Amino acid sequence: MKTNKYEEFKKLVSDEKSTWIDDLNYFEDNSEWLDISFEIALSVMSKLLENKKKKEGIYNQKMLASALGCSAQYVTKLLKGNENLTLATICNLQNALDLKLIEVTKYEAVESYSFSDTLFVPNQEKITQIQTFDSFDYEKLLEEVTSSADNTSYALAA
């Protein structure tokens, strides 16, 4: 009887080596984008559920797959929240569901830079005044900053 239970137990145990350590390392190494992917998946699923309740727009995975021009299996992968989504895929999801998934902060060009004495080094009598330059005159700006910085004084760019 003892042998019979042991044989049954051996049938349940896999001969394959466990990959949980590799999986853990993968999730640790990729946690930043995996978190974002998961949030996107939740947002998409919430929108599908909302559309289903309202009985409008795209409200299931099959319809979403059709709108994205991909397979239902790929949509299932997307909705698991561990797919490394491309910007094109995210934009397609946004357009298909009329949903804002990501937002990028717009860059605003700075018209000019102002440099002045911002650091006083104790026991130093010399403080160098740095001029204000137009942002497009980088070579002159770099020359002025490097010439004013030596072993006893410092120039800080803000």
C-alpha positions in Angstrom: 0.0 0.0 0.0 2.8 2.4 0.8 4.4 1.8 -2.6 1.1 2.5 -4.3 0.8 6.0 -2.8 4.4 6.7 -3.6 3.9 5.8 -7.2 0.8 8.0 -7.4 2.7 10.9 -5.9 5.5 10.5 -8.4 2.9 10.8 -11.2 1.9 14.2 -9.9 5.4 15.5 -9.7 6.8 17.1 -12.8 10.3 16.2 -14.1 10.6 19.7 -15.5 12.8 22.2 -13.7 10.8 25.1 -12.1 11.2 28.5 -13.7 9.9 30.6 -10.8 13.3 32.2 -10.1 13.7 33.2 -13.7 10.1 34.5 -13.7 10.8 36.5 -10.6 13.9 38.1 -12.1 12.0 38.9 -15.2 9.3 40.7 -13.3 11.9 42.6 -11.2 13.9 43.7 -14.2 10.7 44.8 -16.1 8.5 46.0 -13.3 8.2 49.6 -14.5 6.7 48.8 -17.9 4.8 45.8 -16.6 3.0 48.1 -14.1 2.0 50.4 -16.9 0.9 47.5 -19.1 -1.2 46.2 -16.3 -2.8 49.6 -15.7 -3.6 49.9 -19.4 -5.2 46.4 -19.4 -7.4 47.4 -16.4 -8.4 50.6 -18.2 -9.3 48.7 -21.4 -11.3 46.1 -19.5 -13.1 48.8 -17.6 -14.0 50.5 -20.8 -15.3 47.3 -22.3 -17.4 46.7 -19.3 -18.8 50.2 -19.3 -19.6 49.9 -23.0 -21.3 46.6 -22.4 -23.5 48.1 -19.7 -24.4 51.0 -22.0 -24.8 48.7 -24.9 -22.7 50.9 -27.2 -19.4 50.8 -29.0 -16.9 48.0 -28.6 -17.8 45.9 -25.6 -16.1 42.5 -26.0 -12.7 41.1 -26.9 -13.8 39.8 -30.3 -15.1 43.3 -31.3 -11.9 44.8 -30.0 -9.8 42.4 -32.0 -11.7 43.2 -35.1 -11.3 47.0 -34.5 -7.5 46.6 -34.0 -7.1 44.2 -36.9 -5.6 41.5 -34.8 -6.5 38.1 -33.4 -8.7 37.5 -30.3 -5.8 35.6 -28.8 -3.6 38.8 -29.1 -6.3 40.8 -27.3 -6.3 38.2 -24.6 -2.6 38.7 -24.2 -3.0 42.4 -24.0 -5.7 42.1 -21.4 -3.5 39.9 -19.2 -1.4 43.1 -18.5 2.1 41.7 -19.1 2.5 42.5 -22.8 5.1 45.1 -23.8 2.8 47.3 -25.8 4.1 49.5 -28.7 3.0 53.1 -29.0 1.1 52.1 -32.2 -0.8 49.5 -30.2 -1.6 51.9 -27.4 -2.8 54.5 -30.0 -4.9 51.9 -31.7 -6.5 51.0 -28.4 -7.2 54.6 -27.6 -8.8 55.3 -31.0 -10.9 52.1 -31.0 -12.3 52.7 -27.5 -12.3 56.5 -27.4 -10.2 56.2 -24.3 -7.1 58.2 -23.1 -4.5 55.6 -22.0 -1.3 57.6 -21.9 -0.4 61.3 -21.7 2.9 62.8 -22.6 4.0 66.1 -21.0 4.5 68.6 -23.8 8.0 70.1 -24.0 8.2 73.9 -24.0 11.3 75.5 -25.4 13.1 77.9 -23.1 13.7 81.2 -24.8 16.9 82.2 -22.8 19.0 81.1 -20.0 20.1 83.3 -17.1 23.4 82.6 -15.3 24.6 84.5 -12.3 26.7 83.9 -9.2 24.7 81.4 -7.4 27.3 79.8 -5.1 29.5 81.7 -2.7 32.5 79.7 -1.6 33.6 80.7 2.0 37.0 82.5 2.2 36.9 83.5 -1.5 37.0 87.2 -2.4 36.6 86.6 -6.2 33.0 86.0 -7.4 32.6 85.9 -11.2 29.7 87.5 -12.9 28.3 85.5 -15.8 26.3 87.2 -18.6 22.9 86.2 -19.9 23.0 84.5 -23.3 20.4 83.7 -25.9 19.6 79.9 -25.8 20.9 79.5 -29.4 24.4 80.7 -28.6 25.6 77.5 -26.9 29.2 77.7 -27.9 29.6 81.2 -26.4 27.7 80.1 -23.3 29.9 77.0 -22.8 33.0 79.1 -23.3 31.9 81.6 -20.7 30.9 79.0 -18.2 34.1 77.0 -18.5 36.4 80.1 -18.5 34.7 81.3 -15.3 35.1 78.0 -13.5 38.5 77.2 -12.0 39.9 75.7 -8.9 38.7 78.4 -6.6 35.4 79.5 -8.1 32.3 77.7 -9.4 29.7 78.4 -12.0 26.4 76.8 -11.8 24.0 76.5 -14.6 20.3 76.6 -13.8 
